[in-house]
Amino acid sequence: MDPNKAVPLRKRKVNTMEVDTEDRPKDLVRKPYVVNDLEAEVSLPENKGNTLFRDLTDYVRYMVESHGEDYKAMARDEKNYCQDTPKQIRNKINVYKRFYPTEWQAFTASLQNKKMEVD
């Protein structure tokens, strides 16, 4: 009744390879310039690669220029192709503020200057 006993399996012998580790030193470096280049590359500071798409930044700038802080008007705007809700637009603006805080400050300052020139 035991299938393992009914059909016995042959055991295979695995030949082990012999390696000469005694003759070769362990710390042998044949190309030290490669190791030095890799260590120099690793020691460099890592650049922050987080950026936003160009069309998203243009979208946010247009919406804030046109409507200010009125998110409902932004949702009704004809340039709102994705039909974002006011909350989604607010989140996109907050993401832009988080990624580019210095550009956001300069952008809002330029909007304030435009308002003062018009008045």
N, C-alpha and C positions, 0 to 999 in steps of 0.2 A: 503494500500500500504506500510505501514511501518512494516518491519519484527520484529522490537523490540516490537511493540504493539501487533502483531499477536501472538507471543509466548512469554509470559512474563517470565522473569527469577526470580527464588526465591532468595531472599537475604539470605545469610548464616550469622548466628551469630557466632562470634569468641569469645570463652571464654578466658579471660585473666588470666594469672597465677599470683598468689600472691606470692611475694618473700619477705622474712623477711630480709630487709637490715638494719633495725635499731639495731638488736641484734649483728650483726657481725661487728667488727672494720675493716676499709678499709686497714690499713697498717699492717695487720697480716702476718708475714713471718714464715712459719712453718719450712722451711729448709734453714737457712741462709747460710750454707756452699755451697749450690748450687748457690745461688745468688753471693756469693763471688768468686766462681770458674769462673762463667760466666763473671763477671766484669774483673777478671784477664786475661782471655782469650781475651777479647775484647781490653784490653789495650796493648797487645803485638803488636809490629810492624808487618806489613804485608810483607811477603816475595814475591819477584818478581818471579812469576812462569813461565815467558816466556823463553822457551828453543826451540831449533831447533832439528829436528830429527837427529839421529846419522848418517844415510846414507847421509843426505844433507851436514853435516859438512865434512864427508869423501870425498864426491864428490867435494866440493869446494877446499879442501886441495889438492886433486889429480890434479885438473885442474890447480891450481895456480903453483904447483910444476912442472908440465909437460910443461905448456905453458906460464907461466908468465902473461903478460897483453894482450896476443894475443887472443882476444875473437873469432875471425873467426876460428883459429886453434882449439880452444876448441869446437866449434860447429861441426867441422869435426871429432873430436876424437871418437874412437870406444866405449868409456865408456859413451858417451852421449846417453844413452838409450832412454830418453824421447824426443830426437831430439829437444832440446832447441835451440832457435836462439841465436846469439851472445848477443843481448840485454837482453834476459831472463837470460842468464848465468851471465852477468854483474850485473843484479838486485839481483840474488841469492848471489853473492859475496858481494854486498853492504849490504844485509840483514845480512850475517854472520859477516861482519865488525861492524855493528850496535849492534848486540846482544852480541858479544864477542870481545870488543875492546882490552882488555889486551892480550887475546890469539892470536889475529891477529897480534899485535905488536911483540910478541914472535915468532910467525910463520914466519913473514917476516924477522926478525932478524936472525933466523936460516937459512933461504934461502940465505941471504947475506953471512953468514959464510961459507956455502957450496960452494958458488961461489968463495970466496977468497981462499979456500983450493984447489979447482980445478985449479985455475990460478996459 
